[in-house]
Amino acid sequence: MTTQTQASAEAALDEIKTVTAMVLPEPPAAAPTLTGAEPAVAEEIRRRIAELDIRDSGSIVHFGARAQNELQEISQAMLADVKNKDVGPAGESLRDIVTTIRGFSVSELDVRRERSWWEKLLGRTAPFAKFVANYEKVQSQIDRISSDLDGHQHRLLKDIKSLDVLYERTLNFYDELALYIAAGEEKLAQIDRDEIPAKAAAVEAAPENDKVMAAQELRDLRSARDDLERRVHDLKLTRQVTMQSLPSIRLVQENDKSLVTKINSTLVNTVPLWETQLAQAVTIQRSAEAARAVKDANDLTNDLLTANAKNLRQANAQIRTQIERGVFDIEAVRTANAELISTIEDSLRIADEGRTRRAAAEEDLKVMETELRKSLSSASARPANPAPATAGRSATP
């Protein structure tokens, strides 16, 4: 709700208290009579009796009509005012603001909620960003509806004041009708008591030539008396309807008073409370988001500490193992010694095998040398011209 709307609602509070505290007067229980009325009221009744001219039918027809003019003027002014202004039902605005608040989904307050694959596919904002956007939308709707409610409040106050005037004028009209009814009844009694008997006696005493005219005057008097009686009866019916309209006006006015009080309470108390709660919701979610960030940082710190401790243990074990090792591992020395011994033994074996092969080769060389000498000796002992070959092979010497 804007500051201007709130200030306007608070300023109207005193006026609402004044309007709702006003007590409308009750109509009198009984209609006055000329004989039992107070002197001032009796004088008013005589003034209205003076308006009647029994010989003028127009005065009978319009008897009491003057009392309606002022009431019609205020009624027509109220109707014109209603036609000229755009009056939206204030109850609808109240329902709209409740619907707006209820439409603010509480499930969207959970900033830890992961976006669904559909939301990610459509590129929808994160839950907290969407929540803030919805808050701003709801805030603008509250401002708009609050402004409408403030307008309804001022119009209802104006209507209540107009209804006060209408009730007062209607009550005056009711009292005025009572005066006209009392005047009409007094006039009827006067006609029945004085004028009709006097006119009937005049008809009886009139000469024969004038009896017809005198009788006609008597009939006209009686006809006028009957018209006045009907007019008084209509005034009585009008007074009864007017008496019924007074509680109707009060009922409408009380409903308007209740509604304007509810609107003012909504603007002054309820809407600021809603806005406070919404603001708190945003602050709480921001705090929750900050707490989540702190938690993530703490979790990361703990993870780093744990991982570093594990890495330190592993590195320390490796380092200490290497520190505590000798220059050469005993196993490596043992393996190298065994390999060295095997190498020496292999060398001795190969050397022995070489000597054996060399000795055997020397013997072979001696045999080959002997054979070679023998061959050479045999070649030098052969003749220069050997004999031709015979059919048979000669024996070797």
C-alpha angles and dihedrals in degrees: 000000000000122000091244093055092048092049090049091050092049091047091053092053095085092047090050091051091051093047096046092046093057114109116207118221121250121240116253115270098228135030116248125247130208094243097045100037127103116260094259092049091044089054090052090051091052090051090056092046087056089058089066120089106181090201091055112072090192092064089053094049093048094040106132094005092113089065091061097054097076092044092050091051094056092042092051091047090054092048091049090050091052092049094048098052129066102239114188117187109267090210089064091056091051090051090046093055091047090049090050093054093044090050089061098101113225091200088068090064091077102098090181091067111114118228115252121242088254092055090047090048091052091044094240118174125259117276096258093046090049090048092053090048091051090047091054090048092050090046092055091048091050090051092051095046091044089055090050091049091050089053090049089049094056092044091050091050089053090048091050091053090047089050089052089055091044091050091048092048091045091050090049089049089050091052091044091053089052089055092048091047091050090047092048093048091048090050091049090050090049092051093047092044102040119004103045095045090046092049091047090051089049090053090052092048096045121105117257092256091055099039093090093054092043091049090050090052089051091051090048090050092050091046091051089048090053091049090051090049091052090047091051089049090052089050089052091051090048090050090051092051090046090052089053092049093056095070089042090057090047091049092052090045093050090050090051090048092051091047095047090048090051092048092049091048089050092050097042101037115009102044094048088048091052091048090049091051092048091048089049089050090054091046092047091051091048089050090047090050090049090047089051090052090049090048091051090050092049091046090050090049091050091047090050092048092048093046092046091049091052092045090047091052093049094045092046091051091051093045094046090046090054092044093051093048120095124240087265126023113242089232090054090049091047091048092046091048091049090048090048092051090047089049092051092047090048090050092050091046093048090047091051090047089049093052090048091050091045091051091049090047091051090054090048090048090051092051091047091048091051092049090048092052091049091052093049092048091052092051095054093051096059120105121256095236109034118203118259116270119264130217089267126052113258118236119255113252 
